[in-house]
Amino acid sequence: MAEENASDLPPIDPATGVPYGARTKFAHAIAACGLTHAEAAEYLGQAVSTIEKKSVGARSMTAADGAALSALWHKIRQGHLRGLPRNSIAMAAALEILRGAKAVQPKTRKKKSTEGEGA
């Protein structure tokens, strides 16, 4: 595998620290926690419009945002699910599968009852 050099990398937006056109670190952090914008707003105690602005880089992620999302992510990783947003619980289940801790359980179909049908 060839080493990457600076010319191979996309240009970085100095305001957000991420490549132009890419999602922000904040957007990736809320996604890693399985949060919708509405859930992130409730969890962080902010308006949905603020979450949307931070997700596109129009506002900056704060240290408090990072600390709160880090704490949530560690709860998700450790399986401490009580009181977490619904999608964070779903993220915890997905991480168990990705870690190989749980297998994907196929849905089973219920057999139709043949009782009462004439022969």
N, CA, C and O atoms as a printed pandas DataFrame, in Angstrom:
     atom_number atom_name residue_name chain_id  residue_number  x_coord  y_coord  z_coord
0              1         N          MET        A               1    0.841   -1.169    0.000
1              2        CA          MET        A               1    0.000    0.000    0.000
2              3         C          MET        A               1    0.892    1.240    0.000
3              4         O          MET        A               1    1.822    1.342    0.800
4              5         N          ALA        A               2    0.612    2.162   -0.882
5              6        CA          ALA        A               2    1.425    3.366   -0.999
6              7         C          ALA        A               2    1.123    4.332    0.134
7              8         O          ALA        A               2   -0.005    4.427    0.619
8              9         N          GLU        A               3    2.171    5.050    0.542
9             10        CA          GLU        A               3    1.978    6.071    1.577
10            11         C          GLU        A               3    1.245    7.259    0.989
11            12         O          GLU        A               3    1.419    7.614   -0.177
12            13         N          GLU        A               4    0.404    7.875    1.846
13            14        CA          GLU        A               4   -0.280    9.084    1.415
14            15         C          GLU        A               4    0.655   10.269    1.609
15            16         O          GLU        A               4    1.387   10.347    2.595
16            17         N          ASN        A               5    0.618   11.184    0.659
17            18        CA          ASN        A               5    1.333   12.428    0.887
18            19         C          ASN        A               5    0.311   13.556    0.850
19            20         O          ASN        A               5   -0.839   13.342    0.466
20            21         N          ALA        A               6    0.721   14.738    1.244
21            22        CA          ALA        A               6   -0.190   15.870    1.405
22            23         C          ALA        A               6   -0.978   16.159    0.135
23            24         O          ALA        A               6   -2.128   16.591    0.217
24            25         N          SER        A               7   -0.396   15.935   -1.028
25            26        CA          SER        A               7   -1.100   16.240   -2.273
26            27         C          SER        A               7   -2.231   15.251   -2.556
27            28         O          SER        A               7   -3.116   15.541   -3.360
28            29         N          ASP        A               8   -2.210   14.086   -1.903
29            30        CA          ASP        A               8   -3.266   13.092   -2.090
30            31         C          ASP        A               8   -4.497   13.381   -1.234
31            32         O          ASP        A               8   -5.574   12.840   -1.481
32            33         N          LEU        A               9   -4.327   14.237   -0.228
33            34        CA          LEU        A               9   -5.408   14.506    0.703
34            35         C          LEU        A               9   -6.270   15.663    0.214
35            36         O          LEU        A               9   -5.765   16.589   -0.421
36            37         N          PRO        A              10   -7.582   15.616    0.508
37            38        CA          PRO        A              10   -8.437   16.728    0.090
38            39         C          PRO        A              10   -8.106   17.988    0.879
39            40         O          PRO        A              10   -7.589   17.905    1.993
40            41         N          PRO        A              11   -8.396   19.143    0.313
41            42        CA          PRO        A              11   -8.111   20.392    1.035
42            43         C          PRO        A              11   -8.963   20.498    2.297
43            44         O          PRO        A              11  -10.137   20.129    2.307
44            45         N          ILE        A              12   -8.345   21.011    3.358
45            46        CA          ILE        A              12   -8.999   21.114    4.662
46            47         C          ILE        A              12   -9.574   22.511    4.854
47            48         O          ILE        A              12   -8.917   23.515    4.577
48            49         N          ASP        A              13  -10.804   22.552    5.331
49            50        CA          ASP        A              13  -11.438   23.822    5.678
50            51         C          ASP        A              13  -10.871   24.255    7.020
51            52         O          ASP        A              13  -11.084   23.558    8.011
52            53         N          PRO        A              14  -10.159   25.376    7.098
53            54        CA          PRO        A              14   -9.542   25.780    8.364
54            55         C          PRO        A              14  -10.570   26.109    9.455
55            56         O          PRO        A              14  -10.247   26.057   10.642
56            57         N          ALA        A              15  -11.787   26.444    9.067
57            58        CA          ALA        A              15  -12.812   26.782   10.063
58            59         C          ALA        A              15  -13.309   25.554   10.808
59            60         O          ALA        A              15  -13.649   25.640   11.987
60            61         N          THR        A              16  -13.353   24.401   10.122
61            62        CA          THR        A              16  -13.901   23.193   10.749
62            63         C          THR        A              16  -12.846   22.128   11.019
63            64         O          THR        A              16  -13.056   21.256   11.863
64            65         N          GLY        A              17  -11.709   22.182   10.314
65            66        CA          GLY        A              17  -10.679   21.166   10.486
66            67         C          GLY        A              17  -10.960   19.882    9.732
67            68         O          GLY        A              17  -10.257   18.889    9.922
68            69         N          VAL        A              18  -11.979   19.883    8.877
69            70        CA          VAL        A              18  -12.311   18.697    8.085
70            71         C          VAL        A              18  -12.256   19.067    6.602
71            72         O          VAL        A              18  -12.317   20.247    6.259
72            73         N          PRO        A              19  -12.143   18.073    5.726
73            74        CA          PRO        A              19  -12.103   18.380    4.295
74            75         C          PRO        A              19  -13.361   19.130    3.842
75            76         O          PRO        A              19  -14.455   18.889    4.352
76            77         N          TYR        A              20  -13.191   20.029    2.892
77            78        CA          TYR        A              20  -14.333   20.739    2.331
78            79         C          TYR        A              20  -15.373   19.732    1.848
79            80         O          TYR        A              20  -15.032   18.741    1.201
80            81         N          GLY        A              21  -16.636   19.987    2.163
81            82        CA          GLY        A              21  -17.726   19.120    1.722
82            83         C          GLY        A              21  -17.949   17.901    2.601
83            84         O          GLY        A              21  -18.939   17.193    2.412
84            85         N          ALA        A              22  -17.070   17.631    3.550
85            86        CA          ALA        A              22  -17.238   16.474    4.431
86            87         C          ALA        A              22  -18.073   16.876    5.643
87            88         O          ALA        A              22  -18.216   18.059    5.955
88            89         N          ARG        A              23  -18.614   15.880    6.310
89            90        CA          ARG        A              23  -19.341   16.165    7.545
90            91         C          ARG        A              23  -18.346   16.631    8.603
91            92         O          ARG        A              23  -17.168   16.275    8.567
92            93         N          THR        A              24  -18.833   17.421    9.531
93            94        CA          THR        A              24  -17.978   17.930   10.594
94            95         C          THR        A              24  -17.718   16.854   11.644
95            96         O          THR        A              24  -18.379   15.817   11.680
96            97         N          LYS        A              25  -16.739   17.134   12.492
97            98        CA          LYS        A              25  -16.455   16.229   13.608
98            99         C          LYS        A              25  -17.680   16.103   14.497
99           100         O          LYS        A              25  -17.976   15.021   15.004
100          101         N          PHE        A              26  -18.394   17.206   14.688
101          102        CA          PHE        A              26  -19.618   17.173   15.498
102          103         C          PHE        A              26  -20.646   16.235   14.868
103          104         O          PHE        A              26  -21.255   15.423   15.565
104          105         N          ALA        A              27  -20.840   16.344   13.558
105          106        CA          ALA        A              27  -21.799   15.475   12.873
106          107         C          ALA        A              27  -21.406   14.004   13.028
107          108         O          ALA        A              27  -22.265   13.149   13.245
108          109         N          HIS        A              28  -20.120   13.716   12.918
109          110        CA          HIS        A              28  -19.660   12.333   13.093
110          111         C          HIS        A              28  -19.849   11.876   14.538
111          112         O          HIS        A              28  -20.192   10.719   14.783
112          113         N          ALA        A              29  -19.629   12.774   15.488
113          114        CA          ALA        A              29  -19.782   12.400   16.901
114          115         C          ALA        A              29  -21.226   12.063   17.228
115          116         O          ALA        A              29  -21.486   11.077   17.918
116          117         N          ILE        A              30  -22.178   12.870   16.742
117          118        CA          ILE        A              30  -23.573   12.544   17.054
118          119         C          ILE        A              30  -24.004   11.284   16.311
119          120         O          ILE        A              30  -24.810   10.505   16.819
120          121         N          ALA        A              31  -23.465   11.083   15.101
121          122        CA          ALA        A              31  -23.776    9.856   14.358
122          123         C          ALA        A              31  -23.213    8.628   15.079
123          124         O          ALA        A              31  -23.868    7.588   15.137
124          125         N          ALA        A              32  -22.007    8.747   15.624
125          126        CA          ALA        A              32  -21.393    7.622   16.344
126          127         C          ALA        A              32  -22.203    7.243   17.580
127          128         O          ALA        A              32  -22.173    6.097   18.029
128          129         N          CYS        A              33  -22.918    8.210   18.119
129          130        CA          CYS        A              33  -23.779    7.952   19.288
130          131         C          CYS        A              33  -25.178    7.533   18.865
131          132         O          CYS        A              33  -26.032    7.269   19.712
132          133         N          GLY        A              34  -25.419    7.471   17.553
133          134        CA          GLY        A              34  -26.713    7.050   17.052
134          135         C          GLY        A              34  -27.799    8.099   17.176
135          136         O          GLY        A              34  -28.983    7.777   17.078
136          137         N          LEU        A              35  -27.419    9.346   17.388
137          138        CA          LEU        A              35  -28.402   10.394   17.660
138          139         C          LEU        A              35  -28.926   11.061   16.396
139          140         O          LEU        A              35  -28.167   11.339   15.467
140          141         N          THR        A              36  -30.222   11.314   16.373
141          142        CA          THR        A              36  -30.797   12.193   15.369
142          143         C          THR        A              36  -30.515   13.621   15.827
143          144         O          THR        A              36  -30.064   13.828   16.954
144          145         N          HIS        A              37  -30.771   14.594   14.982
145          146        CA          HIS        A              37  -30.586   15.984   15.401
146          147         C          HIS        A              37  -31.494   16.319   16.581
147          148         O          HIS        A              37  -31.082   17.016   17.508
148          149         N          ALA        A              38  -32.717   15.828   16.544
149          150        CA          ALA        A              38  -33.652   16.102   17.647
150          151         C          ALA        A              38  -33.159   15.472   18.949
151          152         O          ALA        A              38  -33.234   16.099   20.006
152          153         N          GLU        A              39  -32.655   14.239   18.881
153          154        CA          GLU        A              39  -32.138   13.572   20.083
154          155         C          GLU        A              39  -30.888   14.275   20.602
155          156         O          GLU        A              39  -30.723   14.443   21.811
156          157         N          ALA        A              40  -30.007   14.686   19.688
157          158        CA          ALA        A              40  -28.798   15.408   20.100
158          159         C          ALA        A              40  -29.178   16.715   20.778
159          160         O          ALA        A              40  -28.586   17.087   21.791
160          161         N          ALA        A              41  -30.166   17.416   20.224
161          162        CA          ALA        A              41  -30.612   18.675   20.821
162          163         C          ALA        A              41  -31.132   18.444   22.237
163          164         O          ALA        A              41  -30.789   19.187   23.157
164          165         N          GLU        A              42  -31.950   17.425   22.409
165          166        CA          GLU        A              42  -32.487   17.131   23.748
166          167         C          GLU        A              42  -31.373   16.710   24.691
167          168         O          GLU        A              42  -31.306   17.181   25.827
168          169         N          TYR        A              43  -30.500   15.826   24.229
169          170        CA          TYR        A              43  -29.421   15.318   25.087
170          171         C          TYR        A              43  -28.467   16.434   25.507
171          172         O          TYR        A              43  -28.027   16.476   26.656
172          173         N          LEU        A              44  -28.149   17.334   24.580
173          174        CA          LEU        A              44  -27.188   18.403   24.859
174          175         C          LEU        A              44  -27.849   19.667   25.409
175          176         O          LEU        A              44  -27.163   20.613   25.798
176          177         N          GLY        A              45  -29.185   19.678   25.438
177          178        CA          GLY        A              45  -29.895   20.843   25.952
178          179         C          GLY        A              45  -29.773   22.056   25.036
179          180         O          GLY        A              45  -29.647   23.189   25.500
180          181         N          GLN        A              46  -29.814   21.805   23.735
181          182        CA          GLN        A              46  -29.663   22.860   22.746
182          183         C          GLN        A              46  -30.833   22.816   21.767
183          184         O          GLN        A              46  -31.567   21.830   21.707
184          185         N          ALA        A              47  -30.996   23.877   21.013
185          186        CA          ALA        A              47  -32.032   23.917   19.980
186          187         C          ALA        A              47  -31.618   23.035   18.799
187          188         O          ALA        A              47  -30.431   22.873   18.516
188          189         N          VAL        A              48  -32.609   22.475   18.123
189          190        CA          VAL        A              48  -32.324   21.662   16.932
190          191         C          VAL        A              48  -31.571   22.506   15.902
191          192         O          VAL        A              48  -30.672   21.998   15.232
192          193         N          SER        A              49  -31.921   23.771   15.769
193          194        CA          SER        A              49  -31.234   24.626   14.798
194          195         C          SER        A              49  -29.746   24.769   15.135
195          196         O          SER        A              49  -28.913   24.860   14.233
196          197         N          THR        A              50  -29.413   24.790   16.420
197          198        CA          THR        A              50  -28.006   24.859   16.831
198          199         C          THR        A              50  -27.281   23.573   16.434
199          200         O          THR        A              50  -26.156   23.618   15.934
200          201         N          ILE        A              51  -27.921   22.441   16.655
201          202        CA          ILE        A              51  -27.338   21.142   16.278
202          203         C          ILE        A              51  -27.116   21.100   14.769
203          204         O          ILE        A              51  -26.067   20.653   14.306
204          205         N          GLU        A              52  -28.098   21.562   14.008
205          206        CA          GLU        A              52  -27.962   21.572   12.549
206          207         C          GLU        A              52  -26.799   22.456   12.111
207          208         O          GLU        A              52  -26.040   22.086   11.216
208          209         N          LYS        A              53  -26.658   23.619   12.736
209          210        CA          LYS        A              53  -25.557   24.523   12.376
210          211         C          LYS        A              53  -24.206   23.917   12.721
211          212         O          LYS        A              53  -23.252   24.061   11.956
212          213         N          LYS        A              54  -24.110   23.241   13.859
213          214        CA          LYS        A              54  -22.853   22.599   14.235
214          215         C          LYS        A              54  -22.549   21.427   13.304
215          216         O          LYS        A              54  -21.384   21.135   13.035
216          217         N          SER        A              55  -23.580   20.764   12.817
217          218        CA          SER        A              55  -23.385   19.612   11.935
218          219         C          SER        A              55  -22.823   19.990   10.581
219          220         O          SER        A              55  -22.163   19.178    9.933
220          221         N          VAL        A              56  -23.079   21.215   10.147
221          222        CA          VAL        A              56  -22.566   21.652    8.841
222          223         C          VAL        A              56  -21.400   22.621    8.963
223          224         O          VAL        A              56  -20.880   23.096    7.954
224          225         N          GLY        A              57  -20.984   22.917   10.190
225          226        CA          GLY        A              57  -19.831   23.773   10.401
226          227         C          GLY        A              57  -20.135   25.258   10.492
227          228         O          GLY        A              57  -19.214   26.074   10.538
228          229         N          ALA        A              58  -21.425   25.627   10.520
229          230        CA          ALA        A              58  -21.779   27.043   10.647
230          231         C          ALA        A              58  -21.558   27.533   12.077
231          232         O          ALA        A              58  -21.404   28.732   12.314
232          233         N          ARG        A              59  -21.544   26.601   13.022
233          234        CA          ARG        A              59  -21.175   26.894   14.412
234          235         C          ARG        A              59  -20.172   25.842   14.835
235          236         O          ARG        A              59  -20.129   24.748   14.272
236          237         N          SER        A              60  -19.372   26.175   15.824
237          238        CA          SER        A              60  -18.324   25.256   16.276
238          239         C          SER        A              60  -18.816   24.329   17.380
239          240         O          SER        A              60  -19.652   24.692   18.208
240          241         N          MET        A              61  -18.274   23.138   17.360
241          242        CA          MET        A              61  -18.485   22.201   18.455
242          243         C          MET        A              61  -17.746   22.758   19.670
243          244         O          MET        A              61  -16.622   23.243   19.544
244          245         N          THR        A              62  -18.371   22.689   20.840
245          246        CA          THR        A              62  -17.728   23.188   22.051
246          247         C          THR        A              62  -17.080   22.048   22.830
247          248         O          THR        A              62  -17.337   20.872   22.572
248          249         N          ALA        A              63  -16.243   22.421   23.779
249          250        CA          ALA        A              63  -15.633   21.418   24.658
250          251         C          ALA        A              63  -16.721   20.684   25.438
251          252         O          ALA        A              63  -16.619   19.479   25.668
252          253         N          ALA        A              64  -17.766   21.414   25.847
253          254        CA          ALA        A              64  -18.875   20.779   26.576
254          255         C          ALA        A              64  -19.606   19.769   25.692
255          256         O          ALA        A              64  -20.013   18.710   26.171
256          257         N          ASP        A              65  -19.776   20.088   24.401
257          258        CA          ASP        A              65  -20.382   19.134   23.458
258          259         C          ASP        A              65  -19.536   17.866   23.401
259          260         O          ASP        A              65  -20.049   16.751   23.500
260          261         N          GLY        A              66  -18.226   18.064   23.239
261          262        CA          GLY        A              66  -17.318   16.921   23.141
262          263         C          GLY        A              66  -17.344   16.059   24.388
263          264         O          GLY        A              66  -17.349   14.832   24.298
264          265         N          ALA        A              67  -17.359   16.695   25.553
265          266        CA          ALA        A              67  -17.376   15.942   26.810
266          267         C          ALA        A              67  -18.672   15.160   26.963
267          268         O          ALA        A              67  -18.654   13.995   27.360
268          269         N          ALA        A              68  -19.796   15.795   26.649
269          270        CA          ALA        A              68  -21.091   15.121   26.796
270          271         C          ALA        A              68  -21.222   13.962   25.809
271          272         O          ALA        A              68  -21.697   12.887   26.176
272          273         N          LEU        A              69  -20.805   14.173   24.565
273          274        CA          LEU        A              69  -20.904   13.107   23.565
274          275         C          LEU        A              69  -19.918   11.986   23.851
275          276         O          LEU        A              69  -20.215   10.820   23.591
276          277         N          SER        A              70  -18.751   12.323   24.384
277          278        CA          SER        A              70  -17.784   11.301   24.775
278          279         C          SER        A              70  -18.349   10.433   25.892
279          280         O          SER        A              70  -18.240    9.207   25.850
280          281         N          ALA        A              71  -18.949   11.066   26.884
281          282        CA          ALA        A              71  -19.551   10.312   27.990
282          283         C          ALA        A              71  -20.658    9.398   27.484
283          284         O          ALA        A              71  -20.761    8.246   27.905
284          285         N          LEU        A              72  -21.486    9.913   26.580
285          286        CA          LEU        A              72  -22.564    9.092   26.010
286          287         C          LEU        A              72  -21.992    7.927   25.227
287          288         O          LEU        A              72  -22.461    6.797   25.364
288          289         N          TRP        A              73  -20.979    8.187   24.405
289          290        CA          TRP        A              73  -20.391    7.126   23.582
290          291         C          TRP        A              73  -19.803    6.018   24.460
291          292         O          TRP        A              73  -19.926    4.836   24.137
292          293         N          HIS        A              74  -19.167    6.402   25.567
293          294        CA          HIS        A              74  -18.599    5.384   26.463
294          295         C          HIS        A              74  -19.701    4.573   27.140
295          296         O          HIS        A              74  -19.531    3.375   27.365
296          297         N          LYS        A              75  -20.820    5.202   27.467
297          298        CA          LYS        A              75  -21.958    4.444   28.013
298          299         C          LYS        A              75  -22.467    3.447   26.986
299          300         O          LYS        A              75  -22.763    2.298   27.316
300          301         N          ILE        A              76  -22.567    3.891   25.744
301          302        CA          ILE        A              76  -23.029    3.005   24.668
302          303         C          ILE        A              76  -22.074    1.825   24.532
303          304         O          ILE        A              76  -22.517    0.677   24.485
304          305         N          ARG        A              77  -20.767    2.089   24.469
305          306        CA          ARG        A              77  -19.759    1.025   24.319
306          307         C          ARG        A              77  -19.798    0.031   25.458
307          308         O          ARG        A              77  -19.606   -1.167   25.253
308          309         N          GLN        A              78  -20.050    0.532   26.670
309          310        CA          GLN        A              78  -20.032   -0.334   27.848
310          311         C          GLN        A              78  -21.378   -0.996   28.122
311          312         O          GLN        A              78  -21.494   -1.813   29.035
312          313         N          GLY        A              79  -22.388   -0.648   27.340
313          314        CA          GLY        A              79  -23.696   -1.265   27.511
314          315         C          GLY        A              79  -24.505   -0.699   28.666
315          316         O          GLY        A              79  -25.440   -1.347   29.137
316          317         N          HIS        A              80  -24.167    0.488   29.128
317          318        CA          HIS        A              80  -24.936    1.150   30.201
318          319         C          HIS        A              80  -26.064    1.928   29.524
319          320         O          HIS        A              80  -25.911    3.109   29.212
320          321         N          LEU        A              81  -27.186    1.265   29.301
321          322        CA          LEU        A              81  -28.213    1.789   28.417
322          323         C          LEU        A              81  -29.360    2.504   29.112
323          324         O          LEU        A              81  -30.133    3.201   28.454
324          325         N          ARG        A              82  -29.488    2.353   30.406
325          326        CA          ARG        A              82  -30.615    2.954   31.112
326          327         C          ARG        A              82  -30.635    4.462   30.919
327          328         O          ARG        A              82  -29.646    5.149   31.172
328          329         N          GLY        A              83  -31.787    4.969   30.464
329          330        CA          GLY        A              83  -31.972    6.403   30.304
330          331         C          GLY        A              83  -31.373    6.994   29.039
331          332         O          GLY        A              83  -31.431    8.209   28.850
332          333         N          LEU        A              84  -30.801    6.173   28.169
333          334        CA          LEU        A              84  -30.206    6.696   26.945
334          335         C          LEU        A              84  -31.273    6.936   25.884
335          336         O          LEU        A              84  -32.334    6.313   25.923
336          337         N          PRO        A              85  -31.004    7.832   24.939
337          338        CA          PRO        A              85  -31.929    8.020   23.821
338          339         C          PRO        A              85  -32.126    6.710   23.058
339          340         O          PRO        A              85  -31.228    5.870   22.999
340          341         N          ARG        A              86  -33.308    6.552   22.480
341          342        CA          ARG        A              86  -33.676    5.303   21.796
342          343         C          ARG        A              86  -32.642    4.884   20.749
343          344         O          ARG        A              86  -32.254    3.717   20.694
344          345         N          ASN        A              87  -32.199    5.824   19.925
345          346        CA          ASN        A              87  -31.242    5.457   18.870
346          347         C          ASN        A              87  -29.856    5.152   19.406
347          348         O          ASN        A              87  -29.088    4.451   18.748
348          349         N          SER        A              88  -29.518    5.658   20.580
349          350        CA          SER        A              88  -28.236    5.295   21.205
350          351         C          SER        A              88  -28.277    3.840   21.659
351          352         O          SER        A              88  -27.268    3.136   21.601
352          353         N          ILE        A              89  -29.437    3.398   22.106
353          354        CA          ILE        A              89  -29.596    1.987   22.489
354          355         C          ILE        A              89  -29.450    1.103   21.254
355          356         O          ILE        A              89  -28.827    0.043   21.313
356          357         N          ALA        A              90  -30.025    1.539   20.140
357          358        CA          ALA        A              90  -29.887    0.801   18.888
358          359         C          ALA        A              90  -28.429    0.767   18.437
359          360         O          ALA        A              90  -27.964   -0.245   17.914
360          361         N          MET        A              91  -27.700    1.879   18.640
361          362        CA          MET        A              91  -26.281    1.918   18.289
362          363         C          MET        A              91  -25.506    0.913   19.136
363          364         O          MET        A              91  -24.601    0.247   18.633
364          365         N          ALA        A              92  -25.850    0.799   20.411
365          366        CA          ALA        A              92  -25.174   -0.169   21.285
366          367         C          ALA        A              92  -25.359   -1.590   20.755
367          368         O          ALA        A              92  -24.421   -2.386   20.765
368          369         N          ALA        A              93  -26.564   -1.904   20.294
369          370        CA          ALA        A              93  -26.825   -3.237   19.735
370          371         C          ALA        A              93  -26.012   -3.462   18.460
371          372         O          ALA        A              93  -25.494   -4.556   18.234
372          373         N          ALA        A              94  -25.903   -2.425   17.632
373          374        CA          ALA        A              94  -25.112   -2.546   16.402
374          375         C          ALA        A              94  -23.634   -2.746   16.718
375          376         O          ALA        A              94  -22.959   -3.532   16.054
376          377         N          LEU        A              95  -23.126   -2.039   17.729
377          378        CA          LEU        A              95  -21.719   -2.191   18.102
378          379         C          LEU        A              95  -21.420   -3.587   18.625
379          380         O          LEU        A              95  -20.330   -4.113   18.399
380          381         N          GLU        A              96  -22.379   -4.196   19.323
381          382        CA          GLU        A              96  -22.172   -5.575   19.785
382          383         C          GLU        A              96  -21.990   -6.510   18.600
383          384         O          GLU        A              96  -21.167   -7.425   18.645
384          385         N          ILE        A              97  -22.748   -6.285   17.551
385          386        CA          ILE        A              97  -22.615   -7.103   16.339
386          387         C          ILE        A              97  -21.270   -6.833   15.675
387          388         O          ILE        A              97  -20.581   -7.771   15.272
388          389         N          LEU        A              98  -20.889   -5.563   15.557
389          390        CA          LEU        A              98  -19.621   -5.218   14.910
390          391         C          LEU        A              98  -18.410   -5.739   15.673
391          392         O          LEU        A              98  -17.396   -6.089   15.070
392          393         N          ARG        A              99  -18.515   -5.793   17.004
393          394        CA          ARG        A              99  -17.424   -6.335   17.826
394          395         C          ARG        A              99  -17.380   -7.858   17.774
395          396         O          ARG        A              99  -16.407   -8.472   18.211
396          397         N          GLY        A             100  -18.429   -8.459   17.243
397          398        CA          GLY        A             100  -18.501   -9.915   17.214
398          399         C          GLY        A             100  -19.026  -10.498   18.515
399          400         O          GLY        A             100  -18.975  -11.711   18.717
400          401         N          ALA        A             101  -19.534   -9.634   19.407
401          402        CA          ALA        A             101  -20.052  -10.095   20.698
402          403         C          ALA        A             101  -21.412  -10.756   20.554
403          404         O          ALA        A             101  -21.789  -11.595   21.372
404          405         N          LYS        A             102  -22.143  -10.382   19.524
405          406        CA          LYS        A             102  -23.452  -10.981   19.261
406          407         C          LYS        A             102  -23.566  -11.259   17.777
407          408         O          LYS        A             102  -23.024  -10.535   16.942
408          409         N          ALA        A             103  -24.282  -12.319   17.473
409          410        CA          ALA        A             103  -24.533  -12.646   16.077
410          411         C          ALA        A             103  -25.839  -11.998   15.639
411          412         O          ALA        A             103  -26.722  -11.726   16.452
412          413         N          VAL        A             104  -25.938  -11.764   14.362
413          414        CA          VAL        A             104  -27.183  -11.244   13.816
414          415         C          VAL        A             104  -28.209  -12.362   13.900
415          416         O          VAL        A             104  -27.977  -13.478   13.437
416          417         N          GLN        A             105  -29.336  -12.043   14.495
417          418        CA          GLN        A             105  -30.404  -13.028   14.637
418          419         C          GLN        A             105  -31.426  -12.816   13.527
419          420         O          GLN        A             105  -32.106  -11.791   13.490
420          421         N          PRO        A             106  -31.532  -13.791   12.621
421          422        CA          PRO        A             106  -32.525  -13.628   11.555
422          423         C          PRO        A             106  -33.936  -13.687   12.136
423          424         O          PRO        A             106  -34.204  -14.411   13.094
424          425         N          LYS        A             107  -34.813  -12.918   11.538
425          426        CA          LYS        A             107  -36.205  -12.971   11.975
426          427         C          LYS        A             107  -36.783  -14.294   11.531
427          428         O          LYS        A             107  -36.529  -14.763   10.422
428          429         N          THR        A             108  -37.559  -14.882   12.408
429          430        CA          THR        A             108  -38.221  -16.134   12.055
430          431         C          THR        A             108  -39.662  -15.821   11.705
431          432         O          THR        A             108  -40.312  -14.981   12.327
432          433         N          ARG        A             109  -40.132  -16.510   10.706
433          434        CA          ARG        A             109  -41.519  -16.323   10.285
434          435         C          ARG        A             109  -42.388  -17.303   11.037
435          436         O          ARG        A             109  -42.040  -18.470   11.217
436          437         N          LYS        A             110  -43.500  -16.811   11.461
437          438        CA          LYS        A             110  -44.456  -17.692   12.119
438          439         C          LYS        A             110  -45.171  -18.498   11.052
439          440         O          LYS        A             110  -45.567  -17.979   10.008
440          441         N          LYS        A             111  -45.327  -19.793   11.346
441          442        CA          LYS        A             111  -46.054  -20.637   10.428
442          443         C          LYS        A             111  -47.538  -20.342   10.537
443          444         O          LYS        A             111  -48.070  -20.120   11.625
444          445         N          LYS        A             112  -48.194  -20.343    9.384
445          446        CA          LYS        A             112  -49.622  -20.116    9.404
446          447         C          LYS        A             112  -50.302  -21.331   10.017
447          448         O          LYS        A             112  -49.934  -22.476    9.754
448          449         N          SER        A             113  -51.275  -21.057   10.816
449          450        CA          SER        A             113  -52.025  -22.124   11.452
450          451         C          SER        A             113  -52.914  -22.778   10.420
451          452         O          SER        A             113  -53.571  -22.101    9.629
452          453         N          THR        A             114  -52.930  -24.094   10.433
453          454        CA          THR        A             114  -53.797  -24.830    9.499
454          455         C          THR        A             114  -54.995  -25.400   10.236
455          456         O          THR        A             114  -55.790  -26.148    9.667
456          457         N          GLU        A             115  -55.121  -25.038   11.519
457          458        CA          GLU        A             115  -56.266  -25.530   12.281
458          459         C          GLU        A             115  -57.544  -24.955   11.696
459          460         O          GLU        A             115  -57.596  -23.798   11.278
460          461         N          GLY        A             116  -58.549  -25.771   11.676
461          462        CA          GLY        A             116  -59.845  -25.318   11.221
462          463         C          GLY        A             116  -60.015  -25.386    9.716
463          464         O          GLY        A             116  -61.099  -25.113    9.202
464          465         N          GLU        A             117  -58.954  -25.750    8.998
465          466        CA          GLU        A             117  -59.079  -25.877    7.556
466          467         C          GLU        A             117  -59.539  -27.279    7.225
467          468         O          GLU        A             117  -59.054  -28.257    7.795
468          469         N          GLY        A             118  -60.460  -27.369    6.316
469          470        CA          GLY        A             118  -60.995  -28.692    5.924
470          471         C          GLY        A             118  -60.012  -29.453    5.070
471          472         O          GLY        A             118  -59.217  -28.864    4.337
472          473         N          ALA        A             119  -60.071  -30.790    5.171
473          474        CA          ALA        A             119  -59.149  -31.597    4.405
474          475         C          ALA        A             119  -59.831  -32.202    3.237
475          476         O          ALA        A             119  -59.205  -32.926    2.463
